[in-house]
Amino acid sequence: MSELLRLHMEMVPAMDALLAALMGDFLGTPAYLWVAFLAIVIALLVFDLGVLNKGDEVITARRSLSLYAFYVTIAALFGAWVWVTRGAQSGLEFYTGYLIEQTLAMDNMFVIATIFGFLAIPPKYQHRVLFWGILGVIAFRAILIGLGAALVYSFSWILVLFGAFLIFTGFRMFFKHEEEPDMEKNPIFQFLRRHFPISDKLDGHRFITDAPNKTGKIVRALTPLGVALIMVEIVDLIFAVDSVPAVFAVTQDTFIVYTSNIFAILGLRALYFALAAAMNRFSYLQISLAIVLVLIGMKVALVPFGVKIDTFLSLAVTVTILAGGVFYSLWKTRNDPDRSALDDPKQGQLEP
């Protein structure tokens, strides 16, 4: 009995310290909210890989839409929890940041489809690349958002540069929306081909395999799947340079920026297969994305001058422009047959 009492007395201070740590602030937000968010994301990833997609199989457009609806529901519930625990303004900022990230990241989905087609990645292995790519997103976005928050906190005028960059990117996207990316000349692909041994054949769903090099010696080499994973990760990091500053236009709250980013990416990765099944039907969507970028850039640039545009107004305008782009694309291509980005991928692109 005395031993149990002693253990209890020793545990009480540790429990008190843990409770104090959870109730304390981390980057301006109670630590327990960060812990809850990470627990939800980890549970979603385990459920995704361990239950929903534990085997290598093709994800149909219908299943993709169902998964997307599931992730949107989780994000909506999380936003409601933020609304209740942190107030209406924080909740509205979360939903606005979530929508902005989803809007801007759609262009990333089109590039990912091009990468898969170029590297001849079969549809049944594409989910594996997207899933493991999420882990990189969680880490890299944390670093990028943390850096952005530190810069904004120390130099508020940096938002003017963020805004100018977004405006420039929007205009560039608007005038180049019909250009197809040339993966053969892609600097990331060229760098990998020059510096790493790459197998020209798949080895199941492995990212690394044993393959002969140019001299015939068997070495460890990247499979096309491994090349795809690296390219997807780097492309996402490049696109984050656009989307992260855009969310800072809505709020400088690190918790809102990070959580809205991660939930948006989780949902879009689930939606990828539905988008890819009829990629040509959304050929005009990039124009609306360009307009959104320009408007958000203007909003960001005005913040250091004390001009703040209402968050609800930003949300309404973003929804309207995005919906207009989707409906115009569907109407303009109404007589075109669906052309899937998952079919007829180019073959032999990795051969020397």
Buried (B, 14 or more C-beta within 10 A) or exposed (E): EEEEEEEEEEEEEEEEEEEEEBEEEBBEBBBBBBEBBEEBBEEBBEEBBEEBBEEBEEBEBEBBBBBBEBBBEBBBEBBEBBBEBBEEEBBBBBBBBBBBBBBBBBBBBBBBBBBBBBBBBBBBBBBBBBBBBBEBBBEBBBEBBBEBBEBBEEEEEBBBBBBBBBBEBBBEBBEEBEEEEEBEEBEBBEEBBEEBBBBBEBBEBBBBBEBEEEEEEEEEBBBBBBBBBBBBBBBBBEBBBBBBBBBBBBBBBBBBBBBBBBBBBBBBBBBBBBBBBBBEBBBBBBBBBBBBBBBBBBBBBBBBEEEEBEBEEBBEBBEEBBEBBBEBBBEEBEEEEEBBBBEEBEEEBBEE
